[in-house]
Amino acid sequence: MIRSPFQARIIKSIRATLLLGWLKSHFDVPIIFLIRHPCAVVSSQARLGWFMNAQEFLEDSLLVEDYLQPYVNQIAHLQGAWAHRAAFWAIENLVGMQLAQQFDIPIVFYEHLVCSPQETLQSLLHQLGYTWHEHRWRHVQHRLLRPASPKHLAAWRNTLDPQTIQTILEVVHTLGVSVYDEDPLPSPRMLH
């Protein structure tokens, strides 16, 4: 039998957002909801050639009934790849944030992990009921291939034109998610 030196695992699932409640009620594991700026996500999706059809969400009657009813008209009339990608992001994060609050799942902002990793991880571990150990932080720092840089948080500004940024943010705000704006960091006024 091979013993692992690690007592925990991290599983990243970018498409499990709508399953947060189910995951929380069926698995006795700590879950976090990680959110990143929509322009960064949408820019990455475009670079990878992903096309998202946000109107497919309207086929799920329970999802519409529980979360999307106020936005059905806006979703049904989306036009263009940028708008669909932005709406896809907005829907997943609107539902994800509501489920996280409902099931007491910590919400972590990617940008906070980059700008203040130690403080963000300390807070997260506290929320999850774990004790912070300084020696583990040093171990994590040692294992990082390259330290994250706050400079890269705004890299999407170099790949998206101002009109595309405006389109993304308008769609996201119209669909009820207003934690981000033109600033690469989440808006402090919307975090409480």
N, C-alpha and C positions, 0 to 999 in steps of 0.2 A: 504494500500500500504506500502510495506516495503522499507525503504530508506537505501541505502548502504552508509557507510561513505567514500567509495572510489569513485573517479571520473573517474578512468581508470581501465582497465582490461588487463591482459597479457594472451594471448593465445599462447600456444606452439604447433607447428605443425611440426614434424620432416619430414614429407613427402610433405610439401607445397613449397619446394624450387623451383621447376620448375614452380610454379604458381605465383611467386613474382610479375611479371609484371601485370598479370591479377588481382591479389589482389589489387595492388596499383591503378590500373585504375578503379576498380569497388567499392572500399570501401574507404570512407574518414576517414581512421584511420592511425595512425602512425605505420609504419612497420620497424622492424630492421632485419638484417640478422646476426644470431649468428653462429660463426664457431668455431669448436673445433679440436684439434689435431687428425689426422686420426688414429694414433695408439690407442689413448684413445677410440675413437668411435668403431673401428674395434674390439678391445679387449672386449668391452662391448657387442657388437653384438654376438661375439663368445660365451661369457659366457652365454648369453641368448638363444643360440641355433639358432640364425637367419642365414639363408642362403640367400645370395643376388645373383641374376643372373644378372650381369651387361649387359649381351648380350641382355636382353629384351629391353634396351634403343634403340637398333638398329632397332627395329620394328617401331619406331616413326620417320617417314620420315622427318617431319618438324624439330624435335629435331636434327636429323643427319645433315640436310641441314644447320640449323642455327648455330649449336655449335660443333657437333661431327665429321664432315667430316674428319678433319685431323687425327682423332684417330680411325677410323673404323677398320682398320687392327689390331691394338693393342687390341681393345675390342673384336673383333671376335675370337682372338686366346688366350684369357685368359684361364689359367688352375689353378684349385685349389680354395678352398673356400676362402683362405686369399686374393688371387689376385682379386676374384670377389667382396669381401667386400670392398677392397681398391679402386677398380675401381668404384663401386657404390658411395662411398664417394667422389671420385674425380669428377665424372660426376655431382653429385648434387651440389658440391661446385664450380666447374668451371662455371657451368651455373648460379648458385646463385650469385656468385661474379660479373659476367658480367651483370646480370639483376639488381643487386643492384646498380652498377655504372650507368647503363642506366636510371634507374628510381629514382636516387638520394635517395637510401635507405641506411641508415647507416650500415656499417659492424662493428660488435663488435666481438672481440675475447674472448672466454670463459676464457682463461688464464689471460687476462687483468682484467676481472671482479674478478677473484680470487686473483690476486697479488696486484691490486690497485683498489679496488671496488669504492671508493669514487671518485677518479679522472676519472675513466672510465664512471661512471654514470653521473658525471657533464658534461663531454664532450658529452655524448649521449643526455642528456636532451637539451644541447645547440643546437646540430644538429637538434633536433626535434622541436626546437622553444619554449622550456619550460624554466622556470626560476628555478634555483637551490635554494632550501630552506634548510638551515642547520637543522632546526627542523624536517623536513621530513627525512633527513638522520639519525638522532638519532632515529626516529620512526622505520625506516627500520632496523637499527642495533639491536634495542630492540626486534624486531620480528624474527630475524634470529634464527633458532633452534640451529644451531652451526655455528660458523664462518668457512668460507672456509679456507683451508690451502694450501699454495703453494706446500707443500710436496706431496699432493695427485695428483698433476698434472702429475707426472712421475710414477704413480702407474702401468701403462701399462708396464713399464720396468721389473716389477716383474712377469708379467703374460705372456709376449711374449718373445720368445727366439730371439737372435740376427739375425738369418736368417729370421725369420718371420718379424721382424722390417724392415730389408733390403728389403724384398719382398714388403711390404706395401708401403714404401717410394719410391721404384723404380716405382711401378705402378702409384702412385699418381703423381710423377714428369713426367713420360712418358705421362700422360694424361693432362699435362699442369698446374698443381697446385703445386707451389713451395714455398708456404708461410711457410711450416713446413719442418723440417729435424729431426735429432736425438735429438735435444734439445726439451724439452717439451713446450717451448715458441715459438711463431711465429717468424720467422726470420726478424729482423728489416730491413734488406736490401731489403726485398720483400714487405714491407708494403706501399711503396710510389709509 
